[in-house]
Amino acid sequence: MDINLEYAAHQAALMRAQDAGSADQRERQFAKASHIAGRISAFQRELGAAAACAWSAAQVLAARQSGACAN
């Protein structure tokens, strides 16, 4: 995995969400960012990276913002 490409894709999805023209587009971009954050987190956990905890929290936040969580 090219972690820099994943970070860039995550950031791009968040920026697209911010600039979305509709709630549906915004939710799709937050869901995409959440999915990418999950991949980053899994990769970091496999490596034993301390930053994995921060990405897990970011993934939960993005999922909540996208409406993917029932909470």
C-alpha positions in Angstrom: 0.0 0.0 0.0 1.2 3.5 -0.8 0.2 5.2 2.4 0.8 8.7 0.9 -1.7 8.0 -1.9 -4.2 6.8 0.7 -3.7 9.9 2.8 -4.2 12.1 -0.3 -7.3 10.2 -1.3 -8.7 10.6 2.2 -8.0 14.3 2.2 -9.5 14.7 -1.3 -12.7 12.9 -0.3 -13.1 15.2 2.8 -12.6 18.3 0.6 -15.1 17.0 -1.9 -17.6 16.5 0.9 -17.0 20.0 2.1 -17.7 21.4 -1.4 -20.6 19.0 -2.2 -23.6 20.5 -3.8 -26.1 18.2 -2.0 -26.5 16.3 1.2 -26.4 13.0 -0.8 -23.0 13.9 -2.4 -21.6 15.0 0.9 -22.7 11.7 2.5 -21.1 9.7 -0.3 -17.8 11.5 0.1 -17.8 11.1 3.9 -18.5 7.4 3.4 -15.6 7.2 0.9 -13.3 9.0 3.4 -14.4 6.6 6.1 -13.7 3.6 3.9 -10.2 5.0 3.1 -9.6 5.7 6.8 -10.5 2.1 7.5 -7.9 0.9 5.0 -5.2 3.2 6.5 -6.1 2.1 10.0 -5.9 -1.6 9.1 -2.6 -1.1 7.4 -1.2 0.8 10.4 -2.4 -1.8 12.8 -0.7 -4.5 10.8 2.5 -2.5 11.2 1.9 -1.8 14.8 1.9 1.9 14.2 0.7 4.1 17.1 -1.1 6.4 14.7 -3.7 3.6 14.0 -5.7 4.7 17.0 -6.1 8.2 15.6 -7.3 6.8 12.2 -9.8 4.6 14.0 -11.3 7.6 15.7 -11.3 9.5 12.3 -13.1 6.6 10.7 -15.9 6.6 13.3 -16.3 10.4 13.1 -16.6 10.2 9.3 -19.1 7.4 9.4 -21.2 9.3 11.9 -21.1 12.4 9.7 -22.1 10.4 6.6 -25.0 8.8 8.4 -23.5 5.4 8.1 -23.8 4.8 11.9 -27.2 4.4 13.6 -26.1 6.6 16.6 
